[in-house]
Amino acid sequence: MPIAAKNHTRTRRVSLNEPEFGDYKRCGEIFNIGRPLLHALAQEGVIESVSLRRRNRVRGKRLYNLQSIRDFISSKKEGQNEPA
């Protein structure tokens, strides 16, 4: 059964089977965006990401919020007609 998820200006239907986060490989499959661009967008605060890391470890797993990527792409689509 789908649930309603609030987007900035509209409500989008989200399946319970749809993941909220994905690693760079999953983002590449869905959006065709590579790791360097994902990292840069997350550093700029344009998309949301989290790092899962065990205590006292240097390396971890970075996950990206898929809805924030969708919102970013939608904002670019909607903003195409605006002057630069």
Gaussian input, Z-matrix of N, CA and C with variables (Angstrom, degrees):
# hf/3-21g

backbone

0 1
 N
 C     1     B1
 C     2     B2     1     A1
 N     3     B3     2     A2     1     D1
 C     4     B4     3     A3     2     D2
 C     5     B5     4     A4     3     D3
 N     6     B6     5     A5     4     D4
 C     7     B7     6     A6     5     D5
 C     8     B8     7     A7     6     D6
 N     9     B9     8     A8     7     D7
 C    10    B10     9     A9     8     D8
 C    11    B11    10    A10     9     D9
 N    12    B12    11    A11    10    D10
 C    13    B13    12    A12    11    D11
 C    14    B14    13    A13    12    D12
 N    15    B15    14    A14    13    D13
 C    16    B16    15    A15    14    D14
 C    17    B17    16    A16    15    D15
 N    18    B18    17    A17    16    D16
 C    19    B19    18    A18    17    D17
 C    20    B20    19    A19    18    D18
 N    21    B21    20    A20    19    D19
 C    22    B22    21    A21    20    D20
 C    23    B23    22    A22    21    D21
 N    24    B24    23    A23    22    D22
 C    25    B25    24    A24    23    D23
 C    26    B26    25    A25    24    D24
 N    27    B27    26    A26    25    D25
 C    28    B28    27    A27    26    D26
 C    29    B29    28    A28    27    D27
 N    30    B30    29    A29    28    D28
 C    31    B31    30    A30    29    D29
 C    32    B32    31    A31    30    D30
 N    33    B33    32    A32    31    D31
 C    34    B34    33    A33    32    D32
 C    35    B35    34    A34    33    D33
 N    36    B36    35    A35    34    D34
 C    37    B37    36    A36    35    D35
 C    38    B38    37    A37    36    D36
 N    39    B39    38    A38    37    D37
 C    40    B40    39    A39    38    D38
 C    41    B41    40    A40    39    D39
 N    42    B42    41    A41    40    D40
 C    43    B43    42    A42    41    D41
 C    44    B44    43    A43    42    D42
 N    45    B45    44    A44    43    D43
 C    46    B46    45    A45    44    D44
 C    47    B47    46    A46    45    D45
 N    48    B48    47    A47    46    D46
 C    49    B49    48    A48    47    D47
 C    50    B50    49    A49    48    D48
 N    51    B51    50    A50    49    D49
 C    52    B52    51    A51    50    D50
 C    53    B53    52    A52    51    D51
 N    54    B54    53    A53    52    D52
 C    55    B55    54    A54    53    D53
 C    56    B56    55    A55    54    D54
 N    57    B57    56    A56    55    D55
 C    58    B58    57    A57    56    D56
 C    59    B59    58    A58    57    D57
 N    60    B60    59    A59    58    D58
 C    61    B61    60    A60    59    D59
 C    62    B62    61    A61    60    D60
 N    63    B63    62    A62    61    D61
 C    64    B64    63    A63    62    D62
 C    65    B65    64    A64    63    D63
 N    66    B66    65    A65    64    D64
 C    67    B67    66    A66    65    D65
 C    68    B68    67    A67    66    D66
 N    69    B69    68    A68    67    D67
 C    70    B70    69    A69    68    D68
 C    71    B71    70    A70    69    D69
 N    72    B72    71    A71    70    D70
 C    73    B73    72    A72    71    D71
 C    74    B74    73    A73    72    D72
 N    75    B75    74    A74    73    D73
 C    76    B76    75    A75    74    D74
 C    77    B77    76    A76    75    D75
 N    78    B78    77    A77    76    D76
 C    79    B79    78    A78    77    D77
 C    80    B80    79    A79    78    D78
 N    81    B81    80    A80    79    D79
 C    82    B82    81    A81    80    D80
 C    83    B83    82    A82    81    D81
 N    84    B84    83    A83    82    D82
 C    85    B85    84    A84    83    D83
 C    86    B86    85    A85    84    D84
 N    87    B87    86    A86    85    D85
 C    88    B88    87    A87    86    D86
 C    89    B89    88    A88    87    D87
 N    90    B90    89    A89    88    D88
 C    91    B91    90    A90    89    D89
 C    92    B92    91    A91    90    D90
 N    93    B93    92    A92    91    D91
 C    94    B94    93    A93    92    D92
 C    95    B95    94    A94    93    D93
 N    96    B96    95    A95    94    D94
 C    97    B97    96    A96    95    D95
 C    98    B98    97    A97    96    D96
 N    99    B99    98    A98    97    D97
 C   100   B100    99    A99    98    D98
 C   101   B101   100   A100    99    D99
 N   102   B102   101   A101   100   D100
 C   103   B103   102   A102   101   D101
 C   104   B104   103   A103   102   D102
 N   105   B105   104   A104   103   D103
 C   106   B106   105   A105   104   D104
 C   107   B107   106   A106   105   D105
 N   108   B108   107   A107   106   D106
 C   109   B109   108   A108   107   D107
 C   110   B110   109   A109   108   D108
 N   111   B111   110   A110   109   D109
 C   112   B112   111   A111   110   D110
 C   113   B113   112   A112   111   D111
 N   114   B114   113   A113   112   D112
 C   115   B115   114   A114   113   D113
 C   116   B116   115   A115   114   D114
 N   117   B117   116   A116   115   D115
 C   118   B118   117   A117   116   D116
 C   119   B119   118   A118   117   D117
 N   120   B120   119   A119   118   D118
 C   121   B121   120   A120   119   D119
 C   122   B122   121   A121   120   D120
 N   123   B123   122   A122   121   D121
 C   124   B124   123   A123   122   D122
 C   125   B125   124   A124   123   D123
 N   126   B126   125   A125   124   D124
 C   127   B127   126   A126   125   D125
 C   128   B128   127   A127   126   D126
 N   129   B129   128   A128   127   D127
 C   130   B130   129   A129   128   D128
 C   131   B131   130   A130   129   D129
 N   132   B132   131   A131   130   D130
 C   133   B133   132   A132   131   D131
 C   134   B134   133   A133   132   D132
 N   135   B135   134   A134   133   D133
 C   136   B136   135   A135   134   D134
 C   137   B137   136   A136   135   D135
 N   138   B138   137   A137   136   D136
 C   139   B139   138   A138   137   D137
 C   140   B140   139   A139   138   D138
 N   141   B141   140   A140   139   D139
 C   142   B142   141   A141   140   D140
 C   143   B143   142   A142   141   D141
 N   144   B144   143   A143   142   D142
 C   145   B145   144   A144   143   D143
 C   146   B146   145   A145   144   D144
 N   147   B147   146   A146   145   D145
 C   148   B148   147   A147   146   D146
 C   149   B149   148   A148   147   D147
 N   150   B150   149   A149   148   D148
 C   151   B151   150   A150   149   D149
 C   152   B152   151   A151   150   D150
 N   153   B153   152   A152   151   D151
 C   154   B154   153   A153   152   D152
 C   155   B155   154   A154   153   D153
 N   156   B156   155   A155   154   D154
 C   157   B157   156   A156   155   D155
 C   158   B158   157   A157   156   D156
 N   159   B159   158   A158   157   D157
 C   160   B160   159   A159   158   D158
 C   161   B161   160   A160   159   D159
 N   162   B162   161   A161   160   D160
 C   163   B163   162   A162   161   D161
 C   164   B164   163   A163   162   D162
 N   165   B165   164   A164   163   D163
 C   166   B166   165   A165   164   D164
 C   167   B167   166   A166   165   D165
 N   168   B168   167   A167   166   D166
 C   169   B169   168   A168   167   D167
 C   170   B170   169   A169   168   D168
 N   171   B171   170   A170   169   D169
 C   172   B172   171   A171   170   D170
 C   173   B173   172   A172   171   D171
 N   174   B174   173   A173   172   D172
 C   175   B175   174   A174   173   D173
 C   176   B176   175   A175   174   D174
 N   177   B177   176   A176   175   D175
 C   178   B178   177   A177   176   D176
 C   179   B179   178   A178   177   D177
 N   180   B180   179   A179   178   D178
 C   181   B181   180   A180   179   D179
 C   182   B182   181   A181   180   D180
 N   183   B183   182   A182   181   D181
 C   184   B184   183   A183   182   D182
 C   185   B185   184   A184   183   D183
 N   186   B186   185   A185   184   D184
 C   187   B187   186   A186   185   D185
 C   188   B188   187   A187   186   D186
 N   189   B189   188   A188   187   D187
 C   190   B190   189   A189   188   D188
 C   191   B191   190   A190   189   D189
 N   192   B192   191   A191   190   D190
 C   193   B193   192   A192   191   D191
 C   194   B194   193   A193   192   D192
 N   195   B195   194   A194   193   D193
 C   196   B196   195   A195   194   D194
 C   197   B197   196   A196   195   D195
 N   198   B198   197   A197   196   D196
 C   199   B199   198   A198   197   D197
 C   200   B200   199   A199   198   D198
 N   201   B201   200   A200   199   D199
 C   202   B202   201   A201   200   D200
 C   203   B203   202   A202   201   D201
 N   204   B204   203   A203   202   D202
 C   205   B205   204   A204   203   D203
 C   206   B206   205   A205   204   D204
 N   207   B207   206   A206   205   D205
 C   208   B208   207   A207   206   D206
 C   209   B209   208   A208   207   D207
 N   210   B210   209   A209   208   D208
 C   211   B211   210   A210   209   D209
 C   212   B212   211   A211   210   D210
 N   213   B213   212   A212   211   D211
 C   214   B214   213   A213   212   D212
 C   215   B215   214   A214   213   D213
 N   216   B216   215   A215   214   D214
 C   217   B217   216   A216   215   D215
 C   218   B218   217   A217   216   D216
 N   219   B219   218   A218   217   D217
 C   220   B220   219   A219   218   D218
 C   221   B221   220   A220   219   D219
 N   222   B222   221   A221   220   D220
 C   223   B223   222   A222   221   D221
 C   224   B224   223   A223   222   D222
 N   225   B225   224   A224   223   D223
 C   226   B226   225   A225   224   D224
 C   227   B227   226   A226   225   D225
 N   228   B228   227   A227   226   D226
 C   229   B229   228   A228   227   D227
 C   230   B230   229   A229   228   D228
 N   231   B231   230   A230   229   D229
 C   232   B232   231   A231   230   D230
 C   233   B233   232   A232   231   D231
 N   234   B234   233   A233   232   D232
 C   235   B235   234   A234   233   D233
 C   236   B236   235   A235   234   D234
 N   237   B237   236   A236   235   D235
 C   238   B238   237   A237   236   D236
 C   239   B239   238   A238   237   D237
 N   240   B240   239   A239   238   D238
 C   241   B241   240   A240   239   D239
 C   242   B242   241   A241   240   D240
 N   243   B243   242   A242   241   D241
 C   244   B244   243   A243   242   D242
 C   245   B245   244   A244   243   D243
 N   246   B246   245   A245   244   D244
 C   247   B247   246   A246   245   D245
 C   248   B248   247   A247   246   D246
 N   249   B249   248   A248   247   D247
 C   250   B250   249   A249   248   D248
 C   251   B251   250   A250   249   D249

   B1=1.4438
   B2=1.5251
   B3=1.3321
   B4=1.4555
   B5=1.5238
   B6=1.3028
   B7=1.4573
   B8=1.5196
   B9=1.3052
   B10=1.4656
   B11=1.5139
   B12=1.3073
   B13=1.4602
   B14=1.5151
   B15=1.3081
   B16=1.4636
   B17=1.5175
   B18=1.2972
   B19=1.4540
   B20=1.5250
   B21=1.3043
   B22=1.4628
   B23=1.5233
   B24=1.3278
   B25=1.4641
   B26=1.5184
   B27=1.2943
   B28=1.4639
   B29=1.5233
   B30=1.3099
   B31=1.4588
   B32=1.5181
   B33=1.3188
   B34=1.4480
   B35=1.5117
   B36=1.3192
   B37=1.4657
   B38=1.5266
   B39=1.3202
   B40=1.4576
   B41=1.5150
   B42=1.3063
   B43=1.4534
   B44=1.5290
   B45=1.3081
   B46=1.4629
   B47=1.5205
   B48=1.3318
   B49=1.4589
   B50=1.5250
   B51=1.3077
   B52=1.4620
   B53=1.5219
   B54=1.3434
   B55=1.4643
   B56=1.5215
   B57=1.3143
   B58=1.4611
   B59=1.5272
   B60=1.3268
   B61=1.4527
   B62=1.5180
   B63=1.3286
   B64=1.4506
   B65=1.5151
   B66=1.3349
   B67=1.4594
   B68=1.5260
   B69=1.3150
   B70=1.4592
   B71=1.5235
   B72=1.3276
   B73=1.4648
   B74=1.5251
   B75=1.3213
   B76=1.4747
   B77=1.5260
   B78=1.3296
   B79=1.4647
   B80=1.5240
   B81=1.3241
   B82=1.4537
   B83=1.5190
   B84=1.3409
   B85=1.4617
   B86=1.5211
   B87=1.3244
   B88=1.4661
   B89=1.5260
   B90=1.3421
   B91=1.4661
   B92=1.5252
   B93=1.3295
   B94=1.4605
   B95=1.5354
   B96=1.3248
   B97=1.4655
   B98=1.5271
   B99=1.3167
   B100=1.4571
   B101=1.5187
   B102=1.3217
   B103=1.4590
   B104=1.5254
   B105=1.3413
   B106=1.4760
   B107=1.5345
   B108=1.3348
   B109=1.4634
   B110=1.5294
   B111=1.3217
   B112=1.4699
   B113=1.5248
   B114=1.3147
   B115=1.4669
   B116=1.5301
   B117=1.3327
   B118=1.4660
   B119=1.5239
   B120=1.3340
   B121=1.4638
   B122=1.5229
   B123=1.3273
   B124=1.4662
   B125=1.5347
   B126=1.3321
   B127=1.4669
   B128=1.5206
   B129=1.3362
   B130=1.4632
   B131=1.5267
   B132=1.3155
   B133=1.4551
   B134=1.5193
   B135=1.3235
   B136=1.4622
   B137=1.5197
   B138=1.3357
   B139=1.4635
   B140=1.5224
   B141=1.3210
   B142=1.4616
   B143=1.5223
   B144=1.3239
   B145=1.4558
   B146=1.5220
   B147=1.3176
   B148=1.4627
   B149=1.5236
   B150=1.3086
   B151=1.4569
   B152=1.5250
   B153=1.3125
   B154=1.4617
   B155=1.5154
   B156=1.3352
   B157=1.4533
   B158=1.5151
   B159=1.3024
   B160=1.4618
   B161=1.5153
   B162=1.3151
   B163=1.4536
   B164=1.5310
   B165=1.3336
   B166=1.4643
   B167=1.5285
   B168=1.3047
   B169=1.4616
   B170=1.5209
   B171=1.3109
   B172=1.4556
   B173=1.5188
   B174=1.3210
   B175=1.4599
   B176=1.5159
   B177=1.3258
   B178=1.4548
   B179=1.5160
   B180=1.3023
   B181=1.4628
   B182=1.5176
   B183=1.3372
   B184=1.4635
   B185=1.5158
   B186=1.3330
   B187=1.4529
   B188=1.5185
   B189=1.3315
   B190=1.4603
   B191=1.5152
   B192=1.3235
   B193=1.4550
   B194=1.5272
   B195=1.3284
   B196=1.4586
   B197=1.5241
   B198=1.3211
   B199=1.4592
   B200=1.5237
   B201=1.3329
   B202=1.4619
   B203=1.5300
   B204=1.3270
   B205=1.4634
   B206=1.5235
   B207=1.3310
   B208=1.4684
   B209=1.5303
   B210=1.3305
   B211=1.4632
   B212=1.5272
   B213=1.3268
   B214=1.4617
   B215=1.5239
   B216=1.3247
   B217=1.4619
   B218=1.5246
   B219=1.3310
   B220=1.4678
   B221=1.5239
   B222=1.3241
   B223=1.4634
   B224=1.5192
   B225=1.3116
   B226=1.4564
   B227=1.5196
   B228=1.3172
   B229=1.4553
   B230=1.5265
   B231=1.3360
   B232=1.4539
   B233=1.5239
   B234=1.3173
   B235=1.4472
   B236=1.5223
   B237=1.3348
   B238=1.4625
   B239=1.5168
   B240=1.3269
   B241=1.4481
   B242=1.5244
   B243=1.3249
   B244=1.4644
   B245=1.5191
   B246=1.3281
   B247=1.4689
   B248=1.5256
   B249=1.3183
   B250=1.4658
   B251=1.5059
   A1=108.55
   A2=118.81
   A3=120.67
   A4=112.03
   A5=114.86
   A6=121.02
   A7=108.19
   A8=116.92
   A9=120.94
   A10=108.95
   A11=116.31
   A12=121.54
   A13=107.89
   A14=116.24
   A15=120.23
   A16=109.96
   A17=115.62
   A18=122.97
   A19=105.54
   A20=119.06
   A21=120.81
   A22=111.92
   A23=117.45
   A24=119.42
   A25=113.17
   A26=117.78
   A27=119.61
   A28=110.20
   A29=116.30
   A30=122.14
   A31=109.01
   A32=115.87
   A33=121.43
   A34=108.63
   A35=116.75
   A36=121.03
   A37=108.76
   A38=117.28
   A39=122.46
   A40=108.58
   A41=116.29
   A42=121.40
   A43=108.71
   A44=116.57
   A45=119.85
   A46=111.17
   A47=117.55
   A48=121.68
   A49=112.58
   A50=117.32
   A51=121.50
   A52=109.44
   A53=117.73
   A54=119.11
   A55=111.82
   A56=115.34
   A57=120.97
   A58=111.01
   A59=116.91
   A60=122.92
   A61=110.10
   A62=115.66
   A63=121.48
   A64=110.09
   A65=115.75
   A66=119.17
   A67=109.31
   A68=117.11
   A69=119.99
   A70=111.90
   A71=117.51
   A72=119.92
   A73=110.68
   A74=116.29
   A75=120.87
   A76=110.39
   A77=117.38
   A78=120.84
   A79=110.57
   A80=116.11
   A81=120.18
   A82=111.91
   A83=116.00
   A84=120.40
   A85=111.53
   A86=116.54
   A87=120.90
   A88=111.33
   A89=117.18
   A90=121.21
   A91=114.20
   A92=117.26
   A93=122.20
   A94=110.76
   A95=115.39
   A96=122.74
   A97=107.39
   A98=116.74
   A99=121.33
   A100=113.48
   A101=115.06
   A102=121.71
   A103=113.66
   A104=120.03
   A105=118.46
   A106=113.17
   A107=116.77
   A108=119.31
   A109=110.64
   A110=117.62
   A111=120.29
   A112=110.42
   A113=115.94
   A114=120.42
   A115=110.43
   A116=116.52
   A117=120.33
   A118=111.01
   A119=117.66
   A120=121.02
   A121=111.26
   A122=116.65
   A123=120.30
   A124=110.23
   A125=117.49
   A126=121.45
   A127=111.29
   A128=116.29
   A129=121.09
   A130=112.06
   A131=117.16
   A132=121.14
   A133=113.48
   A134=116.62
   A135=121.85
   A136=110.84
   A137=116.75
   A138=121.78
   A139=108.40
   A140=115.87
   A141=121.04
   A142=110.46
   A143=115.64
   A144=120.92
   A145=109.20
   A146=114.90
   A147=121.57
   A148=107.94
   A149=115.66
   A150=120.96
   A151=108.28
   A152=116.01
   A153=121.71
   A154=107.30
   A155=115.78
   A156=119.86
   A157=109.11
   A158=115.55
   A159=119.79
   A160=109.99
   A161=114.99
   A162=121.02
   A163=110.83
   A164=115.59
   A165=124.03
   A166=113.42
   A167=117.87
   A168=121.73
   A169=109.51
   A170=116.47
   A171=121.60
   A172=110.12
   A173=116.54
   A174=121.30
   A175=111.28
   A176=114.81
   A177=120.83
   A178=109.70
   A179=116.29
   A180=122.60
   A181=107.81
   A182=117.01
   A183=121.20
   A184=108.61
   A185=114.96
   A186=122.20
   A187=109.19
   A188=115.86
   A189=122.50
   A190=109.61
   A191=116.48
   A192=122.19
   A193=108.15
   A194=116.73
   A195=121.38
   A196=112.08
   A197=117.78
   A198=120.36
   A199=110.87
   A200=117.61
   A201=119.24
   A202=110.61
   A203=117.41
   A204=120.60
   A205=109.54
   A206=116.97
   A207=120.41
   A208=110.60
   A209=116.05
   A210=120.62
   A211=111.03
   A212=116.56
   A213=120.95
   A214=110.86
   A215=116.66
   A216=120.53
   A217=110.28
   A218=117.51
   A219=121.01
   A220=111.19
   A221=117.08
   A222=119.75
   A223=110.61
   A224=118.10
   A225=121.34
   A226=110.15
   A227=117.36
   A228=121.56
   A229=110.92
   A230=116.37
   A231=121.64
   A232=111.41
   A233=117.89
   A234=122.65
   A235=114.00
   A236=118.73
   A237=120.97
   A238=112.89
   A239=117.89
   A240=121.12
   A241=113.11
   A242=117.43
   A243=120.55
   A244=109.38
   A245=117.67
   A246=119.72
   A247=110.70
   A248=116.60
   A249=121.63
   A250=112.49
   D1=123.08
   D2=-180.00
   D3=-71.41
   D4=152.70
   D5=176.43
   D6=-119.86
   D7=159.35
   D8=179.47
   D9=-88.27
   D10=131.76
   D11=175.82
   D12=-117.52
   D13=130.48
   D14=-178.24
   D15=-75.26
   D16=127.44
   D17=170.14
   D18=-101.15
   D19=174.88
   D20=-176.57
   D21=-54.37
   D22=-48.33
   D23=-174.86
   D24=-122.11
   D25=-9.59
   D26=-178.16
   D27=-142.60
   D28=162.48
   D29=178.46
   D30=-98.74
   D31=133.21
   D32=-178.68
   D33=-119.05
   D34=139.70
   D35=178.55
   D36=-79.94
   D37=128.75
   D38=-178.24
   D39=-122.03
   D40=131.92
   D41=176.98
   D42=-77.45
   D43=147.24
   D44=177.30
   D45=-66.65
   D46=-20.61
   D47=179.21
   D48=-83.57
   D49=-11.31
   D50=-179.02
   D51=-78.39
   D52=125.35
   D53=-179.61
   D54=-71.74
   D55=150.74
   D56=178.01
   D57=-86.79
   D58=-32.39
   D59=-178.71
   D60=-125.14
   D61=155.11
   D62=176.12
   D63=-149.71
   D64=152.62
   D65=176.21
   D66=-79.99
   D67=-179.35
   D68=-175.09
   D69=-64.05
   D70=-30.17
   D71=178.40
   D72=-66.51
   D73=-44.79
   D74=179.19
   D75=-64.36
   D76=-41.29
   D77=178.07
   D78=-63.61
   D79=-35.23
   D80=176.77
   D81=-66.10
   D82=-38.82
   D83=178.45
   D84=-67.05
   D85=-42.13
   D86=-174.89
   D87=-79.85
   D88=-48.30
   D89=-169.75
   D90=-111.21
   D91=-7.30
   D92=-176.73
   D93=59.35
   D94=43.57
   D95=177.43
   D96=-115.79
   D97=130.56
   D98=-178.19
   D99=-84.39
   D100=170.03
   D101=-177.76
   D102=-59.71
   D103=-42.96
   D104=-179.68
   D105=-60.84
   D106=-42.09
   D107=179.95
   D108=-69.50
   D109=-40.56
   D110=176.93
   D111=-58.52
   D112=-45.37
   D113=-179.15
   D114=-63.01
   D115=-43.62
   D116=-179.52
   D117=-63.81
   D118=-43.57
   D119=179.34
   D120=-64.12
   D121=-38.26
   D122=178.30
   D123=-68.14
   D124=-39.87
   D125=178.53
   D126=-63.04
   D127=-35.87
   D128=179.12
   D129=-77.32
   D130=-11.37
   D131=-179.29
   D132=82.31
   D133=13.69
   D134=-178.81
   D135=-77.48
   D136=-36.56
   D137=175.25
   D138=-123.28
   D139=160.70
   D140=-178.43
   D141=-96.41
   D142=142.05
   D143=174.62
   D144=-146.19
   D145=158.66
   D146=175.94
   D147=-134.19
   D148=150.99
   D149=176.78
   D150=-113.75
   D151=125.41
   D152=176.54
   D153=-100.13
   D154=118.74
   D155=-175.60
   D156=-145.19
   D157=136.55
   D158=176.17
   D159=-75.47
   D160=152.74
   D161=-179.74
   D162=-56.62
   D163=138.05
   D164=178.69
   D165=65.97
   D166=20.56
   D167=176.84
   D168=-110.68
   D169=145.78
   D170=179.22
   D171=-84.18
   D172=-41.91
   D173=-176.19
   D174=-96.60
   D175=152.65
   D176=178.22
   D177=-150.74
   D178=-159.73
   D179=179.37
   D180=-123.30
   D181=122.51
   D182=178.10
   D183=-94.48
   D184=130.02
   D185=177.20
   D186=-118.89
   D187=144.77
   D188=-177.47
   D189=-113.52
   D190=138.85
   D191=178.46
   D192=-74.78
   D193=114.85
   D194=-174.43
   D195=-66.13
   D196=-34.97
   D197=179.75
   D198=-67.31
   D199=-36.03
   D200=178.62
   D201=-66.35
   D202=-31.86
   D203=176.21
   D204=-70.12
   D205=-42.68
   D206=177.15
   D207=-59.59
   D208=-43.98
   D209=179.76
   D210=-62.43
   D211=-41.66
   D212=179.04
   D213=-62.53
   D214=-46.68
   D215=-179.99
   D216=-64.15
   D217=-41.51
   D218=178.38
   D219=-62.72
   D220=-38.48
   D221=179.65
   D222=-65.15
   D223=-33.28
   D224=178.00
   D225=-71.37
   D226=-38.82
   D227=178.66
   D228=-65.16
   D229=-44.55
   D230=-179.73
   D231=-69.18
   D232=-30.12
   D233=-176.94
   D234=-89.10
   D235=4.03
   D236=-177.82
   D237=-60.87
   D238=-35.04
   D239=-175.51
   D240=-83.69
   D241=-3.92
   D242=-179.30
   D243=-81.58
   D244=143.49
   D245=178.02
   D246=-68.09
   D247=150.65
   D248=-177.79
   D249=-75.37

